Amino acid sequence: MGVLAEGVLKLHWDGNIPVNLARLAKAMQLRVAFESLPPEVCARLEITAQRKQRVCLDRSHSLVRQRYGVAHALGHIALHHLRPGMQCRIRVSENYHVDLRQRPNSEANDFALRLLMPADALREHLQQWQEKQIYTMQALAEAFEVAPIMLKQRMADLDLTWPKTLAQQLRPEVLWEDDNNDELY
């Protein structure tokens, strides 16, 4: 999955953050459309008998959720999970959990995370933000236009840690202090 996602990025990504999914979808011949979907359905992917690919999104979902739906659909396409004449509903909970017991969903989820947050770009942003002492997970997630939970998962996959605050760097052994300034461990 990693090689495929990196290959798609290498071929079609302009290097800007957030990743331009419309450009990638067009390059992979995936048409994006809007229609009403059930609330638990993030997107619906279909491949017609004539091999035309289309992902449907619901306008009522947030941009972050729509982006995830497109990236997940691109994963199913790149990984050849569907054949002509098939469709699948991409079900994602509000906290972005997918049914990882199903191998295709797990693989498409991994692909989506790699596509939305390219490893080198994420490392570079973390380093730049650490130098500027910007420490909010929400701000970094917004820069990549992803949900914070997805950012945390991608960072865990890459074995990246969140920068420590100055207080944590100076006194890492102290978890917190009580009102009398007695250290508690």
N, C-alpha and C positions, 0 to 999 in steps of 0.2 A: 504494500500500500504506500509506503513511504516513497519508494522509487517512482511509482506512478504519479503521486501528488507532486513530487519534486519535478518530474518531467513535464507535467501540465504547466506548472509555474514557470519553468525554464522556457517553454515554448511561447506562452501567452501572457505572462505577467510583466507589467511595465516597471515593477520595483517599488511602486507607491503603496502606502498604507493609508486607508484600508485597501485590501485587495479588491480590484474591480471585477466583481463576479459577473456583471453583465457582459463584459469583454470576454471572460473565460467561457461563459455559457454560449455566446455567439460563436466563438472559435470551435467549441465542441458540438456545434449544431443543435443546441438545446434551446428551444423556444420557451420563453417565460410568459405565462398568462395569469390572469386573475379570475377567480370564481369563489363562490361561497363554499367553505369547507366546514366540517364539524370542528368544534373548538379544540379537541385533542389532536387534530390532524394539522401538522405543520405545513405539509405540502403533499401534492399528489403527482407522482411521476408516471408517465405513460409512454410507451413506444408502440406506435401503430404498426399494423401489418406491413405498411410501406416503409418502415424503419424511420419514421419521423418521430423525434423526441420532443416531449413537452412536459414542463413542470408547471403545475397550477398552485398559486399562492392565494391566500385570503387577505384582502386589504386591511381587515380588522386586526391582523397580527402586527406586532412591532416590526420595525425595520431589521432589528437584530434577529428576530425569529425568522423573518422572510429570508434573510441572508443565509442563516443556518440551513433552512429548507433547500435553497438552491445548491449550496455546497454539498449537502448530504446527497441530493439527487445526482450531482456531478460524480460523486463517489460511486453510486450504484451504476452509473453509465460507464465510467472508466474501468470499473471492476467487472463489467459484463454480468451483472446480477439479473438483468431482465433480458428476455428475448422479444423479438417483434410480436406484437399482439398482447403483451403483458402490461400490467400497471401495478403500482404499489402505493400505499398510503404511508407517508412518513409521519409516524406518531411520536410526538415528543411532549413530555410533560412540561409544565410551566418552569420547572427547575432544570430543564434540558436533559433529563434522563431518558434514554432510549432503551428498548428491550435488548440488552446486550447478550441475552441467551441465544438470540438468533444471529448466527455468524454473519450474514450479509449486513445486518444493521450495525453490528460491531465494527465491521470493516469500513462501511460507509461513514460511520461516525469518526473513526480514526482519520480517514481521508479528508473529511470536512475540517477537522481541527488543523490538520497539516496545511490545507489550502488556505484557510482563513488567517492562520498565524504561522507564516513561514519561519522556520527555526532561526535562520540568520537574522531576519528582521526583528524577531522577538528578542533575541539576545542583544542586538544593537540598541533597541529601544530601552531595554532594562538598564544597560550600561549608561546610556545618555541620561536617563531619568535619575539614576543613582547619582551621577555627577551633579545634576541640578537639584538633587534632594527632593524630588517629587515622589511621594510614597503612597499614592492612592491606587488601589487595585481598580477601582471604578474608572478613574481617568485613563489608565492604560487600556482597559477593556473598551472604553469609548473610542480610543484612538484606532483600535483594530475593528471596531463595530461588532463586538461579540459580547456575550453575556459574561460577567465576572466568573461564574462557575466554569465556563468553557476555558477561560484564560488560566484558571487554577489547574484544570486538568492538563492543558497543554504544557504548562510549566512543570508539572509533575512528570509528564512523559519525557520531557527534555532534561529532567533532573536539575531544574533551575530553582533557586530559592529567592524569596522576596528580600530585598535589601533591608538590613536591620536599621532601626532608628539609632540616633546618636546615644540615647540612654541605654539601649540594648547593647551597643558596642562597648560602652564604658563599664557597665555593670551587668554582664550577661547572667551571672549567677542569681541575681535578684529577680524573682518572678513578680513580686509586688510587695508593697509596704503597707503596714496598718497606719492608723491615724497617729500613733505615738512614734512613728518613724522606726519602728522595730522591724527588721527584715524578716520576712516570712518566706519559707522555701517550700 
